[in-house]
């Protein structure tokens, strides 16, 4: 048996040298694609009726793949925390083995002074040629326990970071869904209006070409007329194509398979969007407390602090406590099983010399973490200012677009009446209908931009659209919760924390109090 071991080892070692890259076969790729396609098709249930904004947001939270990845990431970090906690426990190691020799372990002893082997101790045997042994050892290193404790605290902070990242993903999803939803609503409203205009323009183009061929119309006037119609058709078809993409984008956000047919809830009247009635100072305070990015930086700062403590703890002398239960089948032993306990202290003297460098490194890392948090704070404050300004700009653009759409609608009505009275050309009537439709599209897009700007304010404030621990599997409960939270925000139920800052002087602007002037400091 002993002679076989080298041969077996050689064969195993040589087998590792013959491994080659193995690409997936066509059949394996087809099987993988079929499995993935089936998973995508069944990842989100088909809608039973028209989808409202709240249902679209609920579906995005419940079935969006990006959000699912964040859920898995948070769960993985939580499981990693459970594993890290186990590192604080003592090590309990079980060993067992078997030893076989081809010859007896023969030994003798000699006199230290003369070097003569004592006849009584000549050729002694004290170990069996075949023997088994086992032991159960409990060891605990105090320094390793401290390091594992600090590492567990770091992992606990990473769990919180994963939760904050999930909050950020949810807020971004809600913003994207809100903007895309109203764009898709505009598509469902306007595409049925665009298609008859395109068809009428094509008929007018064919009629003009027929008149040109029959020489019943001035050639130059006919060509200019056709050019205007072709340019109008191109513009309208480009708009129609872009509107068709909006529902596909919304389906992707909701986790629906691309190509799934669904309808949206089309409100009869455009909902009035109330402004966020907070001053800039109040918005800044809410954002500084609630933004997930700032909370992440807080946890990262704590992780850096724990890392510094770990670096210092590694310089502490290590104390190891050992206890074991042992067994050996050697027949020459008087006691084949016994218990053993020991304590050991070890210190790396050369590493102690690095203590000043370790302290300086910890200070630098703490300063970097703090500076990064300050930079993020400044960025958040700037985002609050930008969000308020973008909302005002979007509100102004929507008001202008609404006014223009109403004017063009009335012009189109007048052009239709004059066409019926044969006092205007078909081209004028078609162009005015197209202008009215495009103005209505611009109004809807401006409204979608206004909704997006409003949602961006909530994202900037870091407000949670869902409460902590809310299940994302019950679609009806999600819809009800989203509506309730939206109603609370509209009712100005946003808690504004006190950050011990000078009280701002609010300045009224169009749409509500969304700006402020900081109070002057004493002596200024």
LOSE-153648 format. One record per residue (C-alpha): residue number from 1; residue in three letters; x, y, z. Coordinates in nm, 3 decimals. Layout:
<rs>
i:aa:u:v:w
NUM:ala:X:Y:Z .
...
</rs>
This chain:
<rs>
i:aa:u:v:w
1:unk:0.000:0.000:0.000 .
2:unk:0.284:0.237:0.083 .
3:unk:0.434:0.186:-0.262 .
4:unk:0.104:0.281:-0.425 .
5:unk:0.081:0.624:-0.265 .
6:unk:0.353:0.790:-0.481 .
7:unk:0.194:0.648:-0.797 .
8:unk:-0.152:0.773:-0.699 .
9:unk:-0.012:1.118:-0.615 .
10:unk:0.168:1.135:-0.949 .
11:unk:-0.144:1.042:-1.143 .
12:unk:-0.353:1.306:-0.964 .
13:unk:-0.089:1.572:-1.026 .
14:unk:-0.061:1.490:-1.397 .
15:unk:-0.440:1.498:-1.439 .
16:unk:-0.439:1.868:-1.341 .
17:unk:-0.216:1.946:-1.640 .
18:unk:-0.462:1.819:-1.902 .
19:unk:-0.748:2.067:-1.821 .
20:unk:-0.849:2.269:-2.127 .
21:unk:-1.105:2.550:-2.186 .
22:unk:-1.448:2.402:-2.252 .
23:unk:-1.690:2.642:-2.427 .
24:unk:-2.062:2.585:-2.388 .
25:unk:-2.217:2.387:-2.669 .
26:unk:-2.498:2.519:-2.886 .
27:unk:-2.744:2.293:-2.705 .
28:unk:-2.634:2.429:-2.367 .
29:unk:-2.671:2.787:-2.490 .
30:unk:-3.019:2.712:-2.625 .
31:unk:-3.119:2.551:-2.294 .
32:unk:-2.989:2.852:-2.101 .
33:unk:-3.171:3.096:-2.330 .
34:unk:-3.495:2.900:-2.299 .
35:unk:-3.469:2.894:-1.922 .
36:unk:-3.395:3.269:-1.901 .
37:unk:-3.679:3.356:-2.139 .
38:unk:-3.925:3.151:-1.935 .
39:unk:-3.805:3.324:-1.619 .
40:unk:-3.850:3.670:-1.775 .
41:unk:-4.199:3.586:-1.902 .
42:unk:-4.311:3.466:-1.559 .
43:unk:-4.128:3.729:-1.354 .
44:unk:-4.427:3.965:-1.355 .
45:unk:-4.798:3.878:-1.385 .
46:unk:-4.984:4.032:-1.674 .
47:unk:-5.205:4.328:-1.578 .
48:unk:-5.577:4.250:-1.548 .
49:unk:-5.689:4.601:-1.640 .
50:unk:-5.565:4.954:-1.707 .
51:unk:-5.262:5.043:-1.497 .
52:unk:-5.266:5.352:-1.275 .
53:unk:-4.958:5.546:-1.171 .
54:unk:-4.960:5.386:-0.824 .
55:unk:-4.989:5.037:-0.971 .
56:unk:-4.706:5.110:-1.214 .
57:unk:-4.486:5.219:-0.921 .
58:unk:-4.591:4.914:-0.718 .
59:unk:-4.509:4.683:-1.008 .
60:unk:-4.172:4.851:-1.051 .
61:unk:-4.090:4.793:-0.685 .
62:unk:-4.222:4.438:-0.682 .
63:unk:-4.097:4.310:-1.017 .
64:unk:-3.818:4.539:-1.136 .
65:unk:-3.500:4.333:-1.177 .
66:unk:-3.269:4.613:-1.059 .
67:unk:-3.464:4.631:-0.734 .
68:unk:-3.452:4.254:-0.699 .
69:unk:-3.074:4.267:-0.727 .
70:unk:-3.064:4.517:-0.442 .
71:unk:-3.288:4.291:-0.232 .
72:unk:-3.054:3.997:-0.296 .
73:unk:-2.754:4.215:-0.214 .
74:unk:-2.908:4.319:0.119 .
75:unk:-2.994:3.956:0.198 .
76:unk:-2.642:3.845:0.108 .
77:unk:-2.488:4.110:0.336 .
78:unk:-2.718:3.996:0.616 .
79:unk:-2.612:3.634:0.570 .
80:unk:-2.251:3.744:0.563 .
81:unk:-2.309:3.910:0.901 .
82:unk:-2.429:3.578:1.042 .
83:unk:-2.113:3.411:0.915 .
84:unk:-1.893:3.689:1.055 .
85:unk:-2.049:3.647:1.399 .
86:unk:-1.938:3.283:1.400 .
87:unk:-1.575:3.397:1.372 .
88:unk:-1.597:3.527:1.729 .
89:unk:-1.653:3.175:1.863 .
90:unk:-1.358:2.959:1.976 .
91:unk:-1.217:2.712:1.726 .
92:unk:-1.316:2.352:1.790 .
93:unk:-1.102:2.126:1.572 .
94:unk:-1.134:1.749:1.537 .
95:unk:-0.838:1.558:1.393 .
96:unk:-0.803:1.191:1.315 .
97:unk:-0.543:0.995:1.128 .
98:unk:-0.374:0.666:1.056 .
99:unk:-0.001:0.598:1.027 .
100:unk:0.168:0.291:0.884 .
101:unk:0.543:0.220:0.858 .
102:unk:0.719:-0.044:0.652 .
103:unk:0.974:-0.093:0.928 .
104:unk:0.973:-0.076:1.302 .
105:unk:1.070:0.254:1.463 .
106:unk:1.378:0.124:1.643 .
107:unk:1.586:0.351:1.865 .
108:unk:1.853:0.331:2.129 .
109:unk:2.021:0.561:2.378 .
110:unk:2.385:0.635:2.462 .
111:unk:2.574:0.785:2.749 .
112:unk:2.618:1.164:2.723 .
113:unk:2.972:1.150:2.864 .
114:unk:3.118:0.847:2.686 .
115:unk:2.884:0.812:2.386 .
116:unk:2.861:0.437:2.450 .
117:unk:2.527:0.280:2.378 .
118:unk:2.384:0.120:2.688 .
119:unk:2.319:-0.250:2.637 .
120:unk:1.994:-0.226:2.831 .
121:unk:1.862:0.036:2.592 .
122:unk:1.988:-0.119:2.270 .
123:unk:1.734:-0.134:1.986 .
124:unk:1.417:-0.029:2.164 .
125:unk:1.076:-0.013:1.999 .
126:unk:0.819:0.234:2.139 .
127:unk:0.577:0.293:1.849 .
128:unk:0.351:0.049:1.663 .
129:unk:0.401:0.009:1.291 .
130:unk:0.027:0.070:1.243 .
131:unk:-0.153:0.308:1.471 .
132:unk:-0.447:0.549:1.472 .
133:unk:-0.480:0.877:1.657 .
134:unk:-0.740:1.147:1.715 .
135:unk:-0.783:1.466:1.912 .
136:unk:-1.051:1.729:1.981 .
137:unk:-0.893:2.071:2.037 .
138:unk:-1.062:2.388:2.162 .
139:unk:-0.857:2.702:2.098 .
140:unk:-0.938:3.066:2.157 .
141:unk:-0.721:3.360:2.062 .
142:unk:-0.823:3.675:2.247 .
143:unk:-0.681:3.907:1.980 .
144:unk:-0.858:3.714:1.704 .
145:unk:-1.179:3.745:1.905 .
146:unk:-1.136:4.123:1.919 .
147:unk:-1.062:4.140:1.546 .
148:unk:-1.366:3.926:1.468 .
149:unk:-1.580:4.147:1.690 .
150:unk:-1.470:4.461:1.505 .
151:unk:-1.514:4.286:1.171 .
152:unk:-1.868:4.186:1.270 .
153:unk:-1.946:4.550:1.351 .
154:unk:-1.812:4.651:1.011 .
155:unk:-2.030:4.390:0.842 .
156:unk:-2.331:4.517:1.037 .
157:unk:-2.264:4.862:0.889 .
158:unk:-2.237:4.705:0.543 .
159:unk:-2.584:4.558:0.596 .
160:unk:-2.711:4.909:0.665 .
161:unk:-2.529:5.039:0.356 .
162:unk:-2.705:4.775:0.144 .
163:unk:-3.039:4.888:0.290 .
164:unk:-2.960:5.251:0.208 .
165:unk:-2.863:5.152:-0.146 .
166:unk:-3.197:4.977:-0.177 .
167:unk:-3.372:5.295:-0.058 .
168:unk:-3.188:5.492:-0.325 .
169:unk:-3.286:5.244:-0.596 .
170:unk:-3.653:5.258:-0.490 .
171:unk:-3.656:5.638:-0.494 .
172:unk:-3.495:5.648:-0.838 .
173:unk:-3.739:5.388:-0.968 .
174:unk:-4.033:5.593:-0.843 .
175:unk:-3.899:5.902:-1.018 .
176:unk:-3.837:5.719:-1.346 .
177:unk:-4.178:5.551:-1.338 .
178:unk:-4.357:5.880:-1.270 .
179:unk:-4.193:6.057:-1.565 .
180:unk:-4.222:5.761:-1.804 .
181:unk:-4.583:5.694:-1.701 .
182:unk:-4.702:6.040:-1.799 .
183:unk:-4.507:6.020:-2.124 .
184:unk:-4.681:5.690:-2.197 .
185:unk:-5.016:5.850:-2.110 .
186:unk:-4.939:6.120:-2.365 .
187:unk:-4.866:5.847:-2.617 .
188:unk:-5.204:5.679:-2.561 .
189:unk:-5.378:6.014:-2.585 .
190:unk:-5.207:6.150:-2.894 .
191:unk:-5.119:5.855:-3.115 .
192:unk:-5.485:5.804:-3.216 .
193:unk:-5.493:6.173:-3.314 .
194:unk:-5.167:6.165:-3.507 .
195:unk:-5.248:5.871:-3.731 .
196:unk:-5.552:6.032:-3.906 .
197:unk:-5.346:6.347:-3.967 .
198:unk:-5.063:6.140:-4.119 .
199:unk:-5.314:5.951:-4.336 .
200:unk:-5.475:6.276:-4.452 .
201:unk:-5.134:6.425:-4.533 .
202:unk:-5.047:6.116:-4.739 .
203:unk:-5.374:6.142:-4.929 .
204:unk:-5.307:6.510:-4.999 .
205:unk:-4.957:6.419:-5.119 .
206:unk:-5.094:6.157:-5.361 .
207:unk:-5.357:6.402:-5.486 .
208:unk:-5.094:6.672:-5.545 .
209:unk:-4.878:6.428:-5.743 .
210:unk:-5.179:6.334:-5.956 .
211:unk:-5.251:6.699:-6.027 .
212:unk:-4.886:6.756:-6.115 .
213:unk:-4.888:6.462:-6.356 .
214:unk:-5.204:6.591:-6.520 .
215:unk:-5.043:6.937:-6.544 .
216:unk:-5.346:7.080:-6.367 .
217:unk:-5.128:7.272:-6.125 .
218:unk:-4.823:7.494:-6.148 .
219:unk:-4.520:7.257:-6.122 .
220:unk:-4.320:7.475:-5.883 .
221:unk:-4.619:7.535:-5.657 .
222:unk:-4.700:7.164:-5.663 .
223:unk:-4.345:7.066:-5.566 .
224:unk:-4.333:7.318:-5.284 .
225:unk:-4.668:7.187:-5.163 .
226:unk:-4.539:6.829:-5.174 .
227:unk:-4.219:6.927:-4.995 .
228:unk:-4.420:7.078:-4.711 .
229:unk:-4.634:6.766:-4.687 .
230:unk:-4.333:6.529:-4.685 .
231:unk:-4.162:6.733:-4.412 .
232:unk:-4.481:6.732:-4.208 .
233:unk:-4.523:6.355:-4.253 .
234:unk:-4.162:6.297:-4.144 .
235:unk:-4.211:6.508:-3.834 .
236:unk:-4.537:6.340:-3.738 .
237:unk:-4.403:5.988:-3.795 .
238:unk:-4.093:6.063:-3.588 .
239:unk:-4.315:6.182:-3.305 .
240:unk:-4.536:5.872:-3.340 .
241:unk:-4.233:5.642:-3.328 .
242:unk:-4.096:5.813:-3.016 .
243:unk:-4.433:5.786:-2.845 .
244:unk:-4.448:5.415:-2.923 .
245:unk:-4.120:5.363:-2.732 .
246:unk:-4.260:5.521:-2.414 .
247:unk:-4.483:5.224:-2.327 .
248:unk:-4.197:4.982:-2.387 .
249:unk:-3.978:5.179:-2.148 .
250:unk:-4.254:5.178:-1.887 .
251:unk:-4.300:4.803:-1.933 .
252:unk:-3.931:4.752:-1.869 .
253:unk:-3.949:4.955:-1.547 .
254:unk:-4.251:4.752:-1.433 .
255:unk:-4.074:4.424:-1.503 .
256:unk:-4.313:4.327:-1.785 .
257:unk:-4.178:4.131:-2.077 .
258:unk:-4.105:4.367:-2.370 .
259:unk:-4.391:4.346:-2.615 .
260:unk:-4.658:4.284:-2.349 .
261:unk:-4.980:4.464:-2.441 .
262:unk:-5.134:4.672:-2.163 .
263:unk:-5.341:4.985:-2.115 .
264:unk:-5.302:5.284:-1.887 .
265:unk:-5.554:5.474:-1.680 .
266:unk:-5.615:5.793:-1.882 .
267:unk:-5.749:6.075:-1.661 .
268:unk:-6.014:6.293:-1.820 .
269:unk:-5.844:6.606:-1.695 .
270:unk:-5.478:6.662:-1.621 .
271:unk:-5.434:6.630:-1.242 .
272:unk:-5.335:6.952:-1.071 .
273:unk:-4.986:6.914:-0.927 .
274:unk:-4.952:7.096:-0.598 .
275:unk:-4.603:7.228:-0.517 .
276:unk:-4.391:7.112:-0.227 .
277:unk:-4.460:7.375:0.037 .
278:unk:-4.122:7.381:0.206 .
279:unk:-3.860:7.650:0.223 .
280:unk:-3.517:7.583:0.083 .
281:unk:-3.379:7.569:0.436 .
282:unk:-3.639:7.312:0.538 .
283:unk:-3.568:7.106:0.227 .
284:unk:-3.196:7.113:0.305 .
285:unk:-3.254:6.995:0.662 .
286:unk:-3.480:6.712:0.549 .
287:unk:-3.229:6.606:0.283 .
288:unk:-2.927:6.613:0.516 .
289:unk:-3.103:6.380:0.758 .
290:unk:-3.274:6.142:0.513 .
291:unk:-3.059:6.114:0.202 .
292:unk:-2.935:5.753:0.164 .
293:unk:-2.602:5.871:0.018 .
294:unk:-2.520:6.065:0.336 .
295:unk:-2.624:5.776:0.556 .
296:unk:-2.399:5.550:0.352 .
297:unk:-2.109:5.786:0.417 .
298:unk:-2.187:5.777:0.790 .
299:unk:-2.164:5.399:0.787 .
300:unk:-1.848:5.411:0.577 .
301:unk:-1.694:5.647:0.833 .
302:unk:-1.770:5.400:1.109 .
303:unk:-1.620:5.120:0.901 .
304:unk:-1.301:5.325:0.861 .
305:unk:-1.292:5.386:1.236 .
306:unk:-1.327:5.014:1.307 .
307:unk:-1.052:4.945:1.052 .
308:unk:-0.822:5.176:1.248 .
309:unk:-0.901:4.992:1.572 .
310:unk:-0.827:4.662:1.398 .
311:unk:-0.487:4.791:1.287 .
312:unk:-0.402:4.887:1.647 .
313:unk:-0.535:4.560:1.788 .
314:unk:-0.304:4.362:1.561 .
315:unk:-0.010:4.510:1.754 .
316:unk:-0.137:4.373:2.087 .
317:unk:0.033:4.053:2.213 .
318:unk:-0.178:3.754:2.121 .
319:unk:-0.297:3.525:2.400 .
320:unk:-0.411:3.180:2.290 .
321:unk:-0.587:2.937:2.524 .
322:unk:-0.584:2.569:2.427 .
323:unk:-0.763:2.264:2.560 .
324:unk:-0.774:1.923:2.396 .
325:unk:-0.886:1.563:2.436 .
326:unk:-0.640:1.319:2.277 .
327:unk:-0.629:0.952:2.180 .
328:unk:-0.351:0.734:2.038 .
329:unk:-0.377:0.358:1.971 .
330:unk:-0.004:0.304:2.027 .
331:unk:0.022:-0.014:2.241 .
332:unk:0.344:0.108:2.401 .
333:unk:0.168:0.398:2.574 .
334:unk:0.053:0.347:2.929 .
335:unk:-0.239:0.591:2.881 .
336:unk:-0.393:0.591:2.535 .
337:unk:-0.623:0.888:2.602 .
338:unk:-0.550:1.206:2.793 .
339:unk:-0.654:1.571:2.828 .
340:unk:-0.424:1.867:2.776 .
341:unk:-0.448:2.242:2.848 .
342:unk:-0.208:2.524:2.766 .
343:unk:-0.176:2.900:2.731 .
344:unk:0.045:3.081:2.485 .
345:unk:0.150:3.444:2.445 .
346:unk:0.302:3.571:2.120 .
347:unk:0.401:3.920:2.011 .
348:unk:0.572:4.049:1.699 .
349:unk:0.833:4.284:1.839 .
350:unk:0.919:4.430:1.499 .
351:unk:0.555:4.520:1.432 .
352:unk:0.540:4.726:1.753 .
353:unk:0.781:4.970:1.587 .
354:unk:0.510:5.054:1.331 .
355:unk:0.273:5.192:1.599 .
356:unk:0.334:5.561:1.510 .
357:unk:0.283:5.490:1.139 .
358:unk:-0.038:5.300:1.211 .
359:unk:-0.173:5.590:1.415 .
360:unk:-0.092:5.839:1.140 .
361:unk:-0.254:5.614:0.880 .
362:unk:-0.569:5.590:1.092 .
363:unk:-0.583:5.968:1.122 .
364:unk:-0.544:6.013:0.746 .
365:unk:-0.815:5.758:0.671 .
366:unk:-1.051:5.927:0.918 .
367:unk:-0.986:6.265:0.757 .
368:unk:-1.050:6.122:0.410 .
369:unk:-1.379:5.968:0.522 .
370:unk:-1.487:6.292:0.687 .
371:unk:-1.388:6.498:0.384 .
372:unk:-1.580:6.263:0.155 .
373:unk:-1.887:6.305:0.376 .
374:unk:-1.850:6.684:0.370 .
375:unk:-1.820:6.675:-0.010 .
376:unk:-2.137:6.465:-0.031 .
377:unk:-2.312:6.710:0.203 .
378:unk:-2.220:7.001:-0.025 .
379:unk:-2.341:6.802:-0.325 .
380:unk:-2.675:6.728:-0.157 .
381:unk:-2.725:7.094:-0.071 .
382:unk:-2.656:7.187:-0.434 .
383:unk:-2.901:6.922:-0.552 .
384:unk:-3.171:7.068:-0.328 .
385:unk:-3.118:7.411:-0.483 .
386:unk:-3.118:7.264:-0.835 .
387:unk:-3.430:7.056:-0.767 .
388:unk:-3.623:7.364:-0.652 .
389:unk:-3.507:7.564:-0.954 .
390:unk:-3.586:7.280:-1.196 .
391:unk:-3.935:7.257:-1.052 .
392:unk:-3.995:7.627:-1.105 .
393:unk:-3.861:7.605:-1.461 .
394:unk:-4.077:7.299:-1.534 .
395:unk:-4.382:7.475:-1.389 .
396:unk:-4.320:7.781:-1.609 .
397:unk:-4.263:7.568:-1.920 .
398:unk:-4.582:7.374:-1.857 .
399:unk:-4.788:7.690:-1.817 .
400:unk:-4.648:7.825:-2.146 .
401:unk:-4.703:7.494:-2.326 .
402:unk:-5.060:7.475:-2.196 .
403:unk:-5.132:7.827:-2.319 .
404:unk:-4.979:7.756:-2.661 .
405:unk:-5.170:7.429:-2.694 .
406:unk:-5.497:7.609:-2.626 .
407:unk:-5.417:7.877:-2.887 .
408:unk:-5.323:7.619:-3.151 .
409:unk:-5.637:7.419:-3.073 .
410:unk:-5.851:7.723:-3.138 .
411:unk:-5.655:7.804:-3.457 .
412:unk:-5.711:7.447:-3.581 .
413:unk:-6.083:7.481:-3.511 .
414:unk:-6.099:7.807:-3.708 .
415:unk:-5.897:7.652:-3.993 .
416:unk:-6.139:7.360:-4.007 .
417:unk:-6.434:7.597:-4.026 .
418:unk:-6.274:7.805:-4.305 .
419:unk:-6.186:7.486:-4.493 .
420:unk:-6.548:7.381:-4.476 .
421:unk:-6.634:7.723:-4.619 .
422:unk:-6.367:7.667:-4.888 .
423:unk:-6.181:7.985:-4.788 .
424:unk:-5.858:7.804:-4.689 .
425:unk:-5.638:7.542:-4.853 .
426:unk:-5.616:7.180:-4.746 .
427:unk:-5.250:7.235:-4.662 .
428:unk:-5.336:7.507:-4.413 .
429:unk:-5.598:7.291:-4.251 .
430:unk:-5.366:6.990:-4.227 .
431:unk:-5.082:7.200:-4.091 .
432:unk:-5.301:7.358:-3.827 .
433:unk:-5.432:7.020:-3.718 .
434:unk:-5.075:6.895:-3.698 .
435:unk:-4.965:7.204:-3.504 .
436:unk:-5.252:7.154:-3.260 .
437:unk:-5.156:6.790:-3.208 .
438:unk:-4.786:6.872:-3.168 .
439:unk:-4.868:7.151:-2.924 .
440:unk:-5.081:6.910:-2.725 .
441:unk:-4.787:6.669:-2.728 .
442:unk:-4.557:6.947:-2.606 .
443:unk:-4.803:7.021:-2.327 .
444:unk:-4.812:6.657:-2.220 .
445:unk:-4.436:6.633:-2.233 .
446:unk:-4.406:6.949:-2.027 .
447:unk:-4.646:6.796:-1.776 .
448:unk:-4.433:6.480:-1.766 .
449:unk:-4.128:6.702:-1.707 .
450:unk:-4.315:6.876:-1.427 .
451:unk:-4.402:6.542:-1.270 .
452:unk:-4.038:6.437:-1.304 .
453:unk:-3.918:6.760:-1.141 .
454:unk:-4.165:6.710:-0.859 .
455:unk:-4.050:6.351:-0.808 .
456:unk:-3.688:6.466:-0.818 .
457:unk:-3.760:6.692:-0.521 .
458:unk:-3.875:6.390:-0.319 .
459:unk:-3.567:6.196:-0.433 .
460:unk:-3.347:6.488:-0.332 .
461:unk:-3.513:6.503:0.009 .
462:unk:-3.454:6.129:0.057 .
463:unk:-3.817:6.063:0.149 .
464:unk:-3.917:5.698:0.152 .
465:unk:-4.207:5.608:-0.074 .
466:unk:-4.247:5.286:0.126 .
467:unk:-4.217:5.227:0.503 .
468:unk:-3.934:5.015:0.640 .
469:unk:-3.995:4.642:0.619 .
470:unk:-4.280:4.678:0.370 .
471:unk:-4.334:4.357:0.175 .
472:unk:-4.299:4.396:-0.200 .
473:unk:-4.490:4.078:-0.290 .
474:unk:-4.846:4.202:-0.221 .
475:unk:-4.930:4.428:-0.515 .
476:unk:-5.260:4.558:-0.371 .
477:unk:-5.098:4.647:-0.038 .
478:unk:-4.820:4.827:-0.223 .
479:unk:-5.068:5.033:-0.424 .
480:unk:-5.260:5.132:-0.111 .
481:unk:-4.940:5.225:0.075 .
482:unk:-4.810:5.434:-0.215 .
483:unk:-5.138:5.626:-0.236 .
484:unk:-5.138:5.687:0.138 .
485:unk:-4.778:5.808:0.140 .
486:unk:-4.845:6.037:-0.159 .
487:unk:-5.149:6.181:0.020 .
488:unk:-4.939:6.248:0.330 .
489:unk:-4.679:6.435:0.127 .
490:unk:-4.947:6.640:-0.045 .
491:unk:-5.088:6.727:0.297 .
492:unk:-4.750:6.873:0.403 .
493:unk:-4.692:6.590:0.654 .
494:unk:-4.316:6.602:0.606 .
495:unk:-4.122:6.612:0.930 .
496:unk:-3.858:6.884:0.925 .
497:unk:-3.574:6.818:1.174 .
498:unk:-3.408:7.093:1.377 .
499:unk:-3.037:7.114:1.292 .
500:unk:-2.955:7.405:1.526 .
501:unk:-2.916:7.645:1.234 .
502:unk:-3.033:8.010:1.208 .
503:unk:-3.399:8.034:1.119 .
504:unk:-3.443:8.119:0.749 .
505:unk:-3.661:8.394:0.614 .
506:unk:-3.901:8.235:0.362 .
507:unk:-3.952:8.407:0.030 .
508:unk:-4.273:8.343:-0.160 .
509:unk:-4.235:8.247:-0.524 .
510:unk:-4.480:8.129:-0.785 .
511:unk:-4.647:7.808:-0.681 .
512:unk:-4.560:7.825:-0.310 .
513:unk:-4.281:7.899:-0.064 .
514:unk:-3.987:7.720:-0.218 .
515:unk:-3.708:7.969:-0.149 .
516:unk:-3.560:8.131:0.157 .
517:unk:-3.302:8.382:0.267 .
518:unk:-3.084:8.276:0.564 .
519:unk:-3.120:8.494:0.871 .
520:unk:-2.841:8.744:0.918 .
521:unk:-2.586:8.666:1.184 .
522:unk:-2.552:8.897:1.479 .
523:unk:-2.307:9.176:1.413 .
524:unk:-2.334:9.149:1.036 .
</rs>
